[in-house]
Amino acid sequence: MYPGAYDPVRTAVVTADGTRTLTYGQLEERSLRLADHLRAAGLRRGDHIALLCDNDPRALEVYWATMRSGLYLTAVNHHLRADDAAHIVRDCGAAVLIHSGTLAELATEVRELAGGPALVLDLDDGTYEKALADACAVPPDRQPLGADMLYSSGTTGRPKGVRTALPDGDVRDQPTTYTVVFQTMYGFGEDTVYLSPAPIYHAAPLRFCGVVTALGGTVVLMDTFDAEAALAAVERHRVTHSQWVPTMFVRLLKLPARVRERYDLSSLRIAIHAAAPCPVEVKRRMMQWWGPVLYEYYSSTEGNGITFISPEEWLRKPGSVGRDGFLGTLRICAEDGRVLPAGETGTVYFERDERPFQYHGDEDRTREAQHPDHPNWTTTGDIGHVDEDGYLFLTDRKAFMIISGGVNVYPQEAEDVLVLHPAVADVAVVGVPDAEMGESVKAVVQVEPGVVPGPELARELVDFARERLAHYKAPRTVDFAERLPRTPTGKLAKARLRESYRRG
């Protein structure tokens, strides 16, 4: 389960436009050469590489070089401000920074702010290619497994490094946990053609691309997400598997019918989605369009647990993100740590045999993620409940809950309603200071092109929400924004938005 196990002329990675291709033979040889160069530079098991890269097939070379060298790979979000990206490079202790040529200016600034690292390779200025040309492609006797150390998206604060113990074993005979779990669930193999429309510096896209290339499939990389271009990529490459986030579904559904019907999607067997809760009506409409191919899972960068739900299960349990049993045991707990029965809402924990992760260099945050009585039960701050059959229903993140007049309001409910209004391109619901109620519910809306925002539309949106929700859950006021702060994987950076209102 590594690139060298497959036909060397087989396509491992291709860009959606077909202009750049990486075969399994190239992926094997080039990752071996990079691994040799890193060893010659003095890197040893447990050292870190930082990758600042767009969706370039060569990112998978870097991935496999680390995975066969016992190194940690930290992929850095290139949409971050330079000081935040520098914090990640400095915090992970990167011995090497590898970056795309298009990001050279940012890489220089990051390196200056971080005070290193000494070794920098530019994928496009010749330094990377020279390093590979001067290195050896003969596999060493020992190729210890590496791992990623990724940083949480930072929607509720500065990104935190999620560190797991390096696995035992050799890359040639020891599959990663993710390879075992996702191969079992989704049937990845040599016949897989996997479309990745999201940036591979994020956990799910990077890990899934790793799984697909571990199992001999083909990864199709989009430079950036575009709704119609994604449909065209499915048709062009005869995509069998893909991964999406709910905001992508919303964009797809808002395409004109004549555009949606233009493309042949019959090859698509499994469309995976995660990263954020999917509004029930959005998923229902996608199933009506694509058929029963939508498979959902719930997990996190921390990888402390996972739930899965099939299309058939979801139709019986609309709104659920599935059941446990694959990686950790679900526990719903009250504020005091008590395990709650089915139907009661609390914090979502996963029980594991050992502590599954730690936040790099931050024991306080690591302890905050642990259950007060059971250190191997961990949470990422989500809240929800399980039903009598053990299916998990998420409510929202604990940090985003609004307390208005002493009543808990979960903004996800109003967001799920408002995003379906034809005038709404994107929406965030936050709690804002209110002298009488403590907090009041406010919607911040980005309108569709050609829509004129104003008081009349604001009243229409409030009424729209009140017709579909209890009045205390609906926004009392609506503001309009040119664009909402959202990560490329679809998560709202709601903490920044909320803080701007608290600062007045």
N, C-alpha and C positions, 0 to 999 in steps of 0.2 A: 504494500500500500504506500508507494512512493513513485515519483515520476519514472524512474528507471525500470519499473516493472512492466511498462506498456510499450506498444509498437512505437518506435521512435519517429515515424513519419505521421503519426496520428496528431490531430490538432488538439492541443491542450488549452490554449487561450486564443481568442480572436476578438477584435473590436467589433462593435455592432455594425460599423460601416464597412467592415471587411478589409481595411487598409493595413492592419497590423496583425500578424499571426505568430504564434509561438508553438512549435511542435513539442511533443514529449521528449524527443531526442535533444532538442535545444534547451528545454527546461531542465533536463537532467544534467547536461554538460555545463551549462552556464551557472546553475546553482552550485554544482561541485566546484567550479573554478572560483566563484565568489567565496564559498566556504574555505577553500584553500588560502585565498588572499587574506581573509579575516584571521585565520590561524597564524599566518606568517606575520601579520600585524600585531600579534600578541594577545588576541582575544581568546578567552578560555571559558569553560562551562560556567553559565550563570551571568556572563557579561551581557550588555544591552546594545542593541542597534536601534536607532531612531530612523523612521522612514517618513519623509515628507513628499508625498507623491500624489498625482492625480490617478485616474483609472487607466494606468499603463500596464500592459501585459508583463513588463519587467518587474512589477511589484511582486509577482508570483515567484520570480527568481530569487528575490530577496527573502521572501517568505520561506522558500524551501532551503535556502542557504542557512537560515537560522534554525529551521526545524531539524537539519541534519548535523548541527554543530553544538547542540546543547546551549543555545543562546536564547535570550529573550528579545522579542521583536515588539517595539512600541511604534505603532503607526500614529502619526500626528495629523490632526484635523487642520488642513491648510486654510480653512475659512476662519480660524481663530485669529485674534489680534496677535501681533508678533510677541508681545510680552507674555501672553498666555501660552503660546506655542513654546516659547523659550522656557517657561516654567516647567513644562512637560519634559523637554529635552534635559534640563538641569536636574529635575526631580528623579527621573529614571536612571540618571548616571550614565547616559549614552556614551559609549566609547567611539561610536561611528555615527555619522549622519549621512544618509543617502537621500538624494532629492532629485526631483524632476528639473529639467532645464527651465521650464516655464515658471518654476518657483524659486529660481536662483536668488532673486532679490530678497524674498522673504527668508530663505535659508541663511543668507549672509547676516541679515538683521537678527535672526534667531540665535545664530552662533555667537554674535557679538554680545547679545543680552544674556545668553546662558553661560558665557565664558568657556566655550568649547562646543563640541569635542575637537580634538586635534585632527582626526582623520575625517575628511569629507569627500564624498564621491558624488559627482554630478552625472546623472544618467545620460546627459546629452552633450557635454562639452569635451568628451574624450577620456576623462579620468576614469570613469567606470569601465569603459571598454578596454582601456589599457590595463587596468587592474585584472580583468578577466583574461586578457591575452597573455599576460605574464605569469598567470597562475596555472596550476596543475589540475587536469580533469580526471585523474585516476582516483577512484573511490578509496578513502582510507579504510583501514581494518575496522575502525570503530567510528560510528556516526550516532552519537547520543542525541536523543530527542530533545528538541527545544520547546518553547511555548511562547505565546503572546503575553505581553503585559500591557493591556490597553487602558485608556483613561475614560472614566465615565463621562457622559456627554456634558456634564456641568450645568444642567437645567436648573439645579437648585444650589449652585455654588461653584467654586473653582473645581475643575476636573480632578478626580482622584484616581491614582494608579491602582489597578486591581491585579494583585500578585498572587499567583498560585505556585505551588511547589513544582519544580521541574519533574516531569515523569521519568520513570526508570525505562530502560530498554533502548533498543536501536531503531532508527527510523525505518529500517528495511523490514522489520518484523513485528513492530509494536504500534498498532493504530492508536490515534488519539481518542479521547473520550467522545469528542464531537463526531468523529468519523463513525464510531460504533453506533452512537445514538441516532444520528440522522440517516445513516445508511439503512438502519432497521426501520425507521419510520417512513422514509420517503423513497426507498428503493433506488438510491443513487448507484450508478454503475457505468460501465463503458459505453452504454447506449444513451447516457444522459447528455442533453444539451441544456445548459443552465444559464438563464439570463440574469445578470446582475445589474439592475438599473441604478443602484445607490452607490455612494462612495465607498471604496474598500478600505478606507481608514477606520470605518466603524466596525464594531465587533461582528455582527451577523454577516455582512457581505464578505469580510476578510475570512472568517472561519468557514463559511459555506464554500467559498472559492477554494480554500484549502482542502475541504472534504471532497469536492468534485475532482480536483486534480490528484488527490490521493487514491481515487477509485477509477481513474482512467476516463472520465467524462470530458466534455468540452465546456469551458466557461466563455460566455459571450459578455463582454464588458461594454456598457454604455458610458460615454464620456460624462454626460449629465442626463438627468431624467427629462424626457419630453413625452407627453402622453401618446401622440400619434407615432412618434419615432419608436416608442416601445412596441406598439402593435406591429409596426413594419419589421422590427427586429425578430419578433416571434415568427412572423411569416417567412422572412428571408432565411433564417437559420433553422427553421423547423424546431423551435424550442420545445423541450419536453417538460422542463422544470423551471421555475422562476421564483423570485422573492420580491415582495412588495410591502409598502406601508400604507395605512388607510388614506393618507392624503393623496397618494398616487391613484388609489381607486376613485376618489372624488374627482380628480382631474380627468381620469379616463371616462367617467360617467357624464361629465359635462361636455365631452366632445359631441359635435352634431351627429345625429343618427347615421347620416350618409357616410361620415368618416369612420364611425365604429364598425359599420357593416362592410367596409371596403376590404378588410384584411382577413386572411384565412388563419384562424387560431386553432384549427383542428388538431395540431400536433401537441397542444398543451395538455399534459396529463395531471400535473400538480402545480398549483400556484400557492406558494407559501406566503403567509403574511404574519407580521409581528410588529414589535417596536412601540406600538401605541394601541389603545383600545379602538376597535372598529365599530362605528355606529351600526346598529342592527339593520337599519333600512339600507345603508350603503352596501353592506355585505349581501343582503337579500337581493338587491338589484344586480350586483356583480354575479351572483349565482344564476340569476335568470338569464344573464347575458352569456357567461362562460360555461355554465353547467356546473355540476357538483365536483369541481376541481379545487376549491379553496380549502386549504389546510392551514390551521392556525396553531401557533405555539406561543407560550408565555415564558419568557426567561429574562435575562439581563446580561450586561457586560460581566457582572460578577460570576455568572454561571453557577449560582448557588442551588438552583433547582430548575425544574422545567415541567410544564404541562403541555399536553397535546389534545387537539380535537379535530376529528375528521369532518368532512362536509355533512355526512349523514347524521353524525352526532349533533352537529350544530343546528341542523334543521329541527331536531327534537328539543334542543336546549339553546335557543337563540340568545345570543349575548354572552354565552359562556366562553372561556378560553381553555377549557378542557380539564382533564384529570391528571393526577401525578402518577408515579409508579415507574418512571424512567430514570430520574435523577433527583433524589430527595423525596421526603414525605411532607405533604402539605399540613400546616398547622395555622389556624386562625386564632389570634390571641387578643385579649383585652389589654388595656393600658397597663394593668398590674401584672400581666404575664399569664393570666388564666387562659387555658384552652377553651375556646367558645364552641358551642354546639352548632349543628347545621342551621343555616338561616340567619345567624347573628353576624353582624359586621365587625371586623377588627383588622388588625395588622396581619399581613400575609408573611408567614415564615416557612422555610423549608428545613426539615430535619435531615441531617446527614450524619454518617458515622464519625466523621472528623471535620474540623473547621475547614470549609472549602476554599476560603480566600482570606486575604488580609489587604487592607489599604496600605499601600507602600509608604513606609515612613510615618504612618499616622495611626498609632494604637488607639487614640481616643475615638476616631471615627470607626475603627474596626470594632471596638467595644459597643459603640452605639448601634451597630448593625446586628449585634448578638442579642438573643433572648436573655432577660435578666437572670434566669435560673438554668438555662441550658446553652452553654457557649457554642455548641455545634448547630443550634437553630439560628438561622440568619435571615435578615430581611433587607430589602432595598427601599422600604418605605411605602410600598403600595398597600392599599386597604381593599377589602372585599369580603365575600362570604362564600361558603360552599353550600350546595343544596343537599337534600337527603341522599342523592346518588353520588356525592363526592365531586360534583362539577364546580369549578371555581368561577365566580363572577366578580370581576374587578369593579370597584367603585370610582377610585381616583387615587392620586398620590396624597399621602397624609399631609405633605407640606402645602398642598394647594387648597385644602378644605377651607371653606368660608364659614365663619360663625356670625350669623346675622340674627340679632335679637335673641341670642341663646340657642338658635337652631342651626344644626350642621347642614351646609349646602355643598354639594359636590359639583364643581363647575363642569365636569365632563358631560353631565346630562344635558345641560343647556347648549354646550358646544355641539353635541351630536344632533340636536334639533336644528340649530341655526345654520349649520354648514349645508343643510339640504335646501335652504331658501335660494331661489335662483339668482338673487342679487349678491349673494355672499360667496366670495372666493376663498376666504379664510377667516377664522374667528378664534378669539381667546376670551374666556370668561374668568374674571378675577374679582377678589374682594377688595374694595376700596374703603378708606376710613369714612365713617358715618357717625356724627355726633349722637344721634338717637339710637341707632341699631348696633353700633360698634363697627360693623362692616355692612356694606350693601353690595349687591351683585351688579357688576358692570360687564357688558360685552364690548370688546374692542374688535371692530370689523374691518376687514379689507374687502372692498367691493370688487365685483367683476368688471373687466374693461367695458367702458361705455355707460356704466351705471353712475348716476350723480348722487353722492351722499348728501345727507341733510336731515333736518328735523322730521320731515314727512316719512322718510325711509326708516329713521330711528323708531318712530312710533309703530310703523308697520312691523318691524322686527320684534319689538316688545310684544305686540299683540300675537304675532306668529308663535312666539315661544309660550305665551300664556294659554293659547288654545291647546297646547300639547303637553304642558307641564303644570304641576301645582304652582300657584302664583308666587310662592316664596322662593321657588327654584328658578324662576324666570328673571332675566336681568331687569332692573329698575331703570337703568339708563344705558345708552349706547354711544360710544365714541367711534370715530372712524380713523383709520391709520392707512398710510400709503402701503406699508408692508409690515407684517408681523415678524417678530424674531423667532425663527424656526430653524432647527438644524436640518442639514440635507437628508437625514433619515426620517424627517417628519415630526420630530419632537418639538413641542413649543418650549422656548426658553422663557417660561412663564414667570420665573422668579425675577428676571430683569424687568419685565413689564409691570409686575405687581409693585416692585420696589420703586419704579418711577412714579407711580401714583402715591405711594406712601411718602415720597419726598416732596409731593405737591407739584 
